[in-house]
Amino acid sequence: MKFIICILSTLNIYFGVKNLLNVIHVLQDSKYSQGATAIFAILFLGMGGLGLYFSWVKNNDTLALLIEIGPWVLALVILLFYMLTSNYQ
């Protein structure tokens, strides 16, 4: 179980760093608005680190796994909201 949590945490932190680099204009490959990219950076970095904390320090693997899956669900909801409310003209 810790192996799966480590893989998900690595993915979350990778996407968080990539979005953070897009926010500070080091990378220029984001298709989404600056606000959405900043939300993704905070979401993925924060929940990736929190999942590692609960897995390794608190030894609560079930909660850590739920926290690691959380940013993916929240990101899909946020993307759906941004796509429904943005103007594509």
BAKOL-518858 format. One record per atom (N, C-alpha, C): residue number from 1; residue in three letters; chain; atom name; x, y, z. Coordinates in pm, 1 decimal. Example, Ala and Ser with C-alpha at 12.3 -4.5 7.8 and 13.67 -1.06 7.14 Angstrom:
<nodes>
NODE   k   r c  a        u        v        w
NODE   1 Ala A  N   1319.0   -569.0    780.0
NODE   1 Ala A CA   1230.0   -450.0    780.0
NODE   1 Ala A  C   1320.0   -330.0    780.0
NODE   2 Ser A  N   1285.0   -225.0    708.0
NODE   2 Ser A CA   1367.0   -106.0    714.0
NODE   2 Ser A  C   1290.0      3.0    787.0
</nodes>
This chain:
<nodes>
NODE   k   r c  a        u        v        w
NODE   1 Met A  N     82.1   -118.6      0.0
NODE   1 Met A CA      0.0      0.0      0.0
NODE   1 Met A  C     87.5    126.5      0.0
NODE   2 Lys A  N    197.5    124.8     74.3
NODE   2 Lys A CA    285.5    241.1     78.3
NODE   2 Lys A  C    347.4    267.3    -58.5
NODE   3 Phe A  N    368.5    160.9   -136.7
NODE   3 Phe A CA    424.9    176.2   -270.0
NODE   3 Phe A  C    329.1    254.0   -360.2
NODE   4 Ile A  N    201.3    221.4   -355.2
NODE   4 Ile A CA    100.3    291.6   -435.3
NODE   4 Ile A  C     90.4    436.8   -391.6
NODE   5 Ile A  N     94.4    459.4   -260.5
NODE   5 Ile A CA     88.1    595.9   -208.3
NODE   5 Ile A  C    209.5    676.3   -254.0
NODE   6 Cys A  N    325.8    614.7   -254.8
NODE   6 Cys A CA    447.1    684.3   -300.7
NODE   6 Cys A  C    439.0    719.3   -448.8
NODE   7 Ile A  N    384.9    629.7   -529.3
NODE   7 Ile A CA    369.9    656.5   -673.0
NODE   7 Ile A  C    271.7    771.5   -695.5
NODE   8 Leu A  N    156.4    766.6   -627.6
NODE   8 Leu A CA     58.7    874.0   -642.6
NODE   8 Leu A  C    112.8   1006.5   -590.7
NODE   9 Ser A  N    186.4   1001.4   -481.3
NODE   9 Ser A CA    244.5   1123.4   -427.1
NODE   9 Ser A  C    348.0   1183.0   -521.7
NODE  10 Thr A  N    427.3   1098.8   -582.8
NODE  10 Thr A CA    526.1   1145.8   -680.4
NODE  10 Thr A  C    457.5   1211.9   -799.0
NODE  11 Leu A  N    350.0   1152.2   -847.6
NODE  11 Leu A CA    274.6   1211.8   -957.9
NODE  11 Leu A  C    213.2   1345.8   -918.0
NODE  12 Asn A  N    155.1   1350.3   -797.9
NODE  12 Asn A CA     93.7   1474.3   -751.6
NODE  12 Asn A  C    196.8   1585.7   -738.3
NODE  13 Ile A  N    310.6   1554.6   -679.8
NODE  13 Ile A CA    413.9   1656.6   -662.1
NODE  13 Ile A  C    471.6   1698.0   -797.2
NODE  14 Tyr A  N    486.8   1605.1   -889.9
NODE  14 Tyr A CA    534.9   1638.7  -1024.6
NODE  14 Tyr A  C    440.1   1737.0  -1093.8
NODE  15 Phe A  N    309.7   1705.5  -1093.5
NODE  15 Phe A CA    213.5   1794.9  -1157.1
NODE  15 Phe A  C    202.9   1927.5  -1082.4
NODE  16 Gly A  N    219.2   1924.7   -951.7
NODE  16 Gly A CA    217.3   2048.1   -874.8
NODE  16 Gly A  C    333.9   2138.7   -909.7
NODE  17 Val A  N    453.0   2081.3   -920.2
NODE  17 Val A CA    571.4   2160.1   -956.9
NODE  17 Val A  C    558.9   2212.1  -1099.6
NODE  18 Lys A  N    507.9   2128.9  -1189.0
NODE  18 Lys A CA    490.8   2172.0  -1327.9
NODE  18 Lys A  C    392.6   2288.2  -1337.1
NODE  19 Asn A  N    281.5   2281.5  -1263.0
NODE  19 Asn A CA    186.3   2392.0  -1262.8
NODE  19 Asn A  C    244.0   2515.7  -1195.7
NODE  20 Leu A  N    322.2   2497.1  -1090.4
NODE  20 Leu A CA    385.9   2610.5  -1023.6
NODE  20 Leu A  C    482.9   2681.2  -1117.9
NODE  21 Leu A  N    557.2   2604.3  -1195.8
NODE  21 Leu A CA    648.3   2664.2  -1293.3
NODE  21 Leu A  C    572.5   2738.4  -1403.2
NODE  22 Asn A  N    453.2   2691.3  -1436.7
NODE  22 Asn A CA    369.5   2763.9  -1532.2
NODE  22 Asn A  C    318.6   2894.5  -1472.7
NODE  23 Val A  N    287.5   2894.7  -1344.5
NODE  23 Val A CA    236.9   3015.2  -1279.3
NODE  23 Val A  C    343.3   3123.5  -1274.1
NODE  24 Ile A  N    467.3   3085.5  -1246.7
NODE  24 Ile A CA    573.6   3185.7  -1236.7
NODE  24 Ile A  C    644.7   3208.3  -1371.1
NODE  25 His A  N    585.0   3160.2  -1479.1
NODE  25 His A CA    628.2   3184.7  -1617.7
NODE  25 His A  C    764.9   3125.8  -1652.2
NODE  26 Val A  N    801.6   3017.0  -1588.1
NODE  26 Val A CA    921.9   2945.3  -1630.2
NODE  26 Val A  C    885.4   2851.3  -1744.8
NODE  27 Leu A  N    772.6   2783.5  -1733.2
NODE  27 Leu A CA    718.4   2702.1  -1842.2
NODE  27 Leu A  C    603.3   2778.1  -1906.8
NODE  28 Gln A  N    574.9   2747.3  -2030.3
NODE  28 Gln A CA    465.8   2813.3  -2102.5
NODE  28 Gln A  C    376.7   2710.2  -2170.7
NODE  29 Asp A  N    348.1   2597.4  -2104.3
NODE  29 Asp A CA    273.9   2491.6  -2172.1
NODE  29 Asp A  C    135.4   2464.7  -2114.5
NODE  30 Ser A  N     81.7   2555.3  -2034.9
NODE  30 Ser A CA    -50.3   2535.3  -1976.9
NODE  30 Ser A  C   -158.2   2586.5  -2071.3
NODE  31 Lys A  N   -263.9   2507.3  -2089.8
NODE  31 Lys A CA   -375.1   2546.7  -2174.9
NODE  31 Lys A  C   -479.1   2626.0  -2097.2
NODE  32 Tyr A  N   -470.9   2624.3  -1965.6
NODE  32 Tyr A CA   -574.0   2681.6  -1881.4
NODE  32 Tyr A  C   -533.1   2818.6  -1830.9
NODE  33 Ser A  N   -626.5   2888.8  -1771.7
NODE  33 Ser A CA   -600.7   3024.6  -1725.1
NODE  33 Ser A  C   -499.3   3024.9  -1611.0
NODE  34 Gln A  N   -447.6   3142.6  -1582.1
NODE  34 Gln A CA   -348.6   3157.7  -1476.1
NODE  34 Gln A  C   -407.4   3118.9  -1340.7
NODE  35 Gly A  N   -533.1   3154.7  -1316.8
NODE  35 Gly A CA   -598.1   3121.2  -1190.5
NODE  35 Gly A  C   -616.6   2972.1  -1172.5
NODE  36 Ala A  N   -661.2   2904.7  -1276.7
NODE  36 Ala A CA   -680.2   2759.8  -1268.1
NODE  36 Ala A  C   -546.8   2689.2  -1248.5
NODE  37 Thr A  N   -443.6   2736.6  -1315.6
NODE  37 Thr A CA   -311.1   2676.0  -1301.4
NODE  37 Thr A  C   -257.4   2694.9  -1159.8
NODE  38 Ala A  N   -281.7   2810.9  -1100.5
NODE  38 Ala A CA   -238.3   2835.5   -963.1
NODE  38 Ala A  C   -313.2   2745.6   -865.1
NODE  39 Ile A  N   -442.9   2727.3   -888.2
NODE  39 Ile A CA   -521.5   2637.2   -802.4
NODE  39 Ile A  C   -467.4   2495.6   -813.3
NODE  40 Phe A  N   -436.3   2451.5   -934.1
NODE  40 Phe A CA   -382.2   2316.4   -952.3
NODE  40 Phe A  C   -247.2   2300.7   -883.6
NODE  41 Ala A  N   -163.4   2403.5   -889.9
NODE  41 Ala A CA    -31.7   2396.7   -825.2
NODE  41 Ala A  C    -47.4   2380.1   -674.3
NODE  42 Ile A  N   -131.4   2460.9   -613.9
NODE  42 Ile A CA   -152.8   2451.6   -468.6
NODE  42 Ile A  C   -216.7   2318.3   -432.0
NODE  43 Leu A  N   -314.3   2277.5   -510.0
NODE  43 Leu A CA   -387.5   2153.9   -482.1
NODE  43 Leu A  C   -297.0   2031.6   -490.0
NODE  44 Phe A  N   -222.7   2018.5   -598.0
NODE  44 Phe A CA   -139.4   1899.5   -615.8
NODE  44 Phe A  C    -19.8   1897.7   -520.7
NODE  45 Leu A  N     45.1   2012.0   -502.1
NODE  45 Leu A CA    159.5   2014.7   -410.1
NODE  45 Leu A  C    115.8   1990.8   -266.2
NODE  46 Gly A  N      9.3   2057.7   -225.6
NODE  46 Gly A CA    -37.1   2043.2    -87.7
NODE  46 Gly A  C    -85.1   1904.2    -54.7
NODE  47 Met A  N   -167.6   1848.1   -140.0
NODE  47 Met A CA   -222.4   1716.1   -110.2
NODE  47 Met A  C   -119.3   1605.2   -132.7
NODE  48 Gly A  N    -23.4   1627.3   -220.8
NODE  48 Gly A CA     85.2   1530.5   -237.2
NODE  48 Gly A  C    170.1   1522.1   -111.5
NODE  49 Gly A  N    204.7   1636.3    -56.7
NODE  49 Gly A CA    282.3   1639.1     67.2
NODE  49 Gly A  C    203.7   1588.9    186.1
NODE  50 Leu A  N     75.8   1624.1    193.1
NODE  50 Leu A CA     -8.9   1579.2    303.5
NODE  50 Leu A  C    -28.0   1427.8    301.2
NODE  51 Gly A  N    -40.9   1371.4    182.0
NODE  51 Gly A CA    -52.7   1226.5    170.7
NODE  51 Gly A  C     71.6   1154.5    219.2
NODE  52 Leu A  N    188.7   1208.3    183.5
NODE  52 Leu A CA    313.7   1150.0    234.4
NODE  52 Leu A  C    323.3   1160.5    385.9
NODE  53 Tyr A  N    279.5   1273.9    439.6
NODE  53 Tyr A CA    283.0   1293.2    584.5
NODE  53 Tyr A  C    196.7   1189.1    656.2
NODE  54 Phe A  N     73.9   1170.5    609.0
NODE  54 Phe A CA    -14.2   1073.9    673.7
NODE  54 Phe A  C     34.0    930.6    654.7
NODE  55 Ser A  N    101.0    903.2    544.5
NODE  55 Ser A CA    149.6    768.0    520.7
NODE  55 Ser A  C    271.9    735.4    604.8
NODE  56 Trp A  N    369.3    825.6    607.4
NODE  56 Trp A CA    496.9    794.0    671.2
NODE  56 Trp A  C    504.5    835.6    817.5
NODE  57 Val A  N    441.7    946.9    855.4
NODE  57 Val A CA    451.7    994.5    992.9
NODE  57 Val A  C    339.2    939.6   1079.1
NODE  58 Lys A  N    215.9    949.3   1031.0
NODE  58 Lys A CA    100.0    905.0   1109.0
NODE  58 Lys A  C     64.5    757.5   1088.4
NODE  59 Asn A  N    123.6    692.4    988.1
NODE  59 Asn A CA     98.5    550.9    955.8
NODE  59 Asn A  C    -49.6    520.4    932.7
NODE  60 Asn A  N   -117.9    610.9    866.4
NODE  60 Asn A CA   -258.9    591.3    831.5
NODE  60 Asn A  C   -268.3    583.4    679.6
NODE  61 Asp A  N   -250.9    463.2    626.4
NODE  61 Asp A CA   -242.8    444.9    481.2
NODE  61 Asp A  C   -376.2    466.7    410.5
NODE  62 Thr A  N   -487.0    433.8    475.9
NODE  62 Thr A CA   -617.4    451.6    412.3
NODE  62 Thr A  C   -646.6    599.5    389.3
NODE  63 Leu A  N   -624.3    679.9    491.4
NODE  63 Leu A CA   -646.2    823.6    477.1
NODE  63 Leu A  C   -547.2    884.2    377.5
NODE  64 Ala A  N   -424.3    838.1    378.9
NODE  64 Ala A CA   -324.0    887.8    284.9
NODE  64 Ala A  C   -364.3    857.2    141.1
NODE  65 Leu A  N   -417.5    739.3    116.6
NODE  65 Leu A CA   -460.9    703.2    -18.6
NODE  65 Leu A  C   -578.3    789.9    -63.8
NODE  66 Leu A  N   -672.5    815.7     25.8
NODE  66 Leu A CA   -784.2    903.9     -8.4
NODE  66 Leu A  C   -736.4   1046.0    -36.7
NODE  67 Ile A  N   -638.9   1092.5     39.5
NODE  67 Ile A CA   -584.2   1226.4     16.1
NODE  67 Ile A  C   -510.7   1231.0   -117.1
NODE  68 Glu A  N   -441.1   1125.5   -152.7
NODE  68 Glu A CA   -367.1   1123.3   -279.7
NODE  68 Glu A  C   -460.6   1118.3   -400.0
NODE  69 Ile A  N   -577.0   1059.6   -387.5
NODE  69 Ile A CA   -673.1   1053.5   -497.9
NODE  69 Ile A  C   -753.5   1182.9   -505.5
NODE  70 Gly A  N   -763.6   1254.9   -394.4
NODE  70 Gly A CA   -842.9   1376.8   -386.3
NODE  70 Gly A  C   -812.5   1483.0   -489.3
NODE  71 Pro A  N   -684.4   1517.5   -516.8
NODE  71 Pro A CA   -660.9   1623.6   -614.6
NODE  71 Pro A  C   -708.7   1590.9   -754.8
NODE  72 Trp A  N   -708.4   1463.4   -789.1
NODE  72 Trp A CA   -754.0   1425.0   -923.2
NODE  72 Trp A  C   -903.9   1448.7   -936.5
NODE  73 Val A  N   -978.6   1415.3   -833.1
NODE  73 Val A CA  -1123.1   1436.8   -836.2
NODE  73 Val A  C  -1153.4   1586.6   -835.0
NODE  74 Leu A  N  -1086.8   1660.3   -746.5
NODE  74 Leu A CA  -1109.0   1804.3   -739.1
NODE  74 Leu A  C  -1066.2   1875.2   -867.1
NODE  75 Ala A  N   -957.2   1832.4   -927.9
NODE  75 Ala A CA   -910.9   1894.2  -1052.7
NODE  75 Ala A  C  -1012.1   1872.9  -1164.6
NODE  76 Leu A  N  -1071.3   1755.4  -1171.6
NODE  76 Leu A CA  -1172.9   1730.8  -1273.9
NODE  76 Leu A  C  -1294.8   1819.5  -1253.7
NODE  77 Val A  N  -1336.1   1838.4  -1130.0
NODE  77 Val A CA  -1450.1   1925.3  -1100.7
NODE  77 Val A  C  -1416.4   2070.4  -1135.0
NODE  78 Ile A  N  -1296.5   2116.4  -1099.3
NODE  78 Ile A CA  -1256.4   2254.3  -1129.0
NODE  78 Ile A  C  -1245.8   2276.2  -1279.8
NODE  79 Leu A  N  -1188.5   2180.0  -1352.0
NODE  79 Leu A CA  -1179.0   2193.3  -1497.7
NODE  79 Leu A  C  -1316.7   2198.0  -1562.1
NODE  80 Leu A  N  -1407.3   2116.0  -1514.6
NODE  80 Leu A CA  -1543.9   2118.4  -1567.3
NODE  80 Leu A  C  -1607.3   2254.8  -1542.9
NODE  81 Phe A  N  -1588.3   2310.3  -1423.8
NODE  81 Phe A CA  -1642.9   2442.5  -1392.2
NODE  81 Phe A  C  -1583.1   2549.7  -1482.4
NODE  82 Tyr A  N  -1450.7   2548.9  -1500.5
NODE  82 Tyr A CA  -1386.2   2648.4  -1586.3
NODE  82 Tyr A  C  -1428.3   2634.7  -1731.4
NODE  83 Met A  N  -1447.5   2513.4  -1778.7
NODE  83 Met A CA  -1488.7   2496.0  -1917.7
NODE  83 Met A  C  -1632.8   2540.4  -1938.9
NODE  84 Leu A  N  -1718.0   2522.7  -1837.5
NODE  84 Leu A CA  -1856.2   2564.2  -1851.4
NODE  84 Leu A  C  -1872.4   2716.3  -1841.6
NODE  85 Thr A  N  -1786.2   2781.7  -1766.4
NODE  85 Thr A CA  -1805.5   2925.8  -1743.3
NODE  85 Thr A  C  -1715.4   3014.3  -1828.6
NODE  86 Ser A  N  -1618.6   2960.5  -1902.9
NODE  86 Ser A CA  -1530.1   3046.6  -1981.0
NODE  86 Ser A  C  -1590.2   3078.8  -2117.4
NODE  87 Asn A  N  -1538.8   3187.2  -2171.5
NODE  87 Asn A CA  -1580.9   3234.5  -2302.4
NODE  87 Asn A  C  -1473.7   3197.6  -2404.7
NODE  88 Tyr A  N  -1508.8   3119.4  -2504.0
NODE  88 Tyr A CA  -1410.2   3068.6  -2600.1
NODE  88 Tyr A  C  -1411.8   3146.7  -2732.2
NODE  89 Gln A  N  -1456.9   3269.7  -2732.5
NODE  89 Gln A CA  -1463.9   3345.7  -2859.1
NODE  89 Gln A  C  -1336.7   3408.9  -2894.3
</nodes>
